[in-house]
Amino acid sequence: MTVQAHLESLQKKHIALEEKLHFAMASPSIDDREIADIKRMKLRIKDQIQKLTISVH
């Protein structure tokens, strides 16, 4: 997998997690721990995206 393809894959995952987060925050049955887990996953992916972006340039 090329760096660009990996970057695009991470961006898609980040968008999917953003959608999942919005759904979770709107749902009263979702607990705070699950929301925090989603936020942590988003941050990990965002960090990976930034590292790849820096390494490409």
C-alpha positions as CSV (number, residue, x, y, z in Angstrom):
1,M,0.0,0.0,0.0
2,T,1.4,3.4,-1.0
3,V,1.6,6.2,1.6
4,Q,-1.1,8.1,-0.3
5,A,-3.4,5.1,-0.2
6,H,-2.8,4.6,3.5
7,L,-3.4,8.3,4.1
8,E,-6.7,8.1,2.2
9,S,-7.7,5.0,4.2
10,L,-7.0,6.8,7.5
11,Q,-9.0,9.8,6.4
12,K,-12.0,7.6,5.6
13,K,-11.8,5.9,9.0
14,H,-11.6,9.3,10.7
15,I,-14.8,10.5,8.9
16,A,-16.5,7.2,9.8
17,L,-15.6,7.7,13.4
18,E,-16.8,11.3,13.3
19,E,-20.2,10.0,12.1
20,K,-20.2,7.3,14.8
21,L,-19.4,9.9,17.4
22,H,-22.3,12.2,16.4
23,F,-24.7,9.2,16.5
24,A,-23.3,8.1,19.9
25,M,-23.6,11.6,21.4
26,A,-27.2,11.9,20.2
27,S,-28.2,8.5,21.6
28,P,-29.0,8.5,25.3
29,S,-28.3,4.8,25.6
30,I,-24.6,5.3,24.8
31,D,-22.4,5.7,27.9
32,D,-19.6,8.2,28.4
33,R,-16.9,5.6,28.2
34,E,-17.9,4.5,24.7
35,I,-17.9,8.2,23.6
36,A,-14.5,8.6,25.1
37,D,-13.3,5.5,23.3
38,I,-14.5,6.8,20.0
39,K,-12.8,10.2,20.6
40,R,-9.5,8.3,21.5
41,M,-9.7,6.3,18.3
42,K,-10.3,9.5,16.3
43,L,-7.2,11.2,17.9
44,R,-5.0,8.2,17.2
45,I,-6.0,8.2,13.6
46,K,-5.6,12.0,13.4
47,D,-2.0,11.6,14.8
48,Q,-1.2,9.0,12.2
49,I,-2.6,11.2,9.4
50,Q,-0.4,14.1,10.7
51,K,2.7,11.9,10.8
52,L,2.2,10.6,7.3
53,T,1.5,14.1,6.0
54,I,4.8,15.3,7.5
55,S,6.7,12.3,6.2
56,V,5.4,12.9,2.6
57,H,6.4,16.5,2.5
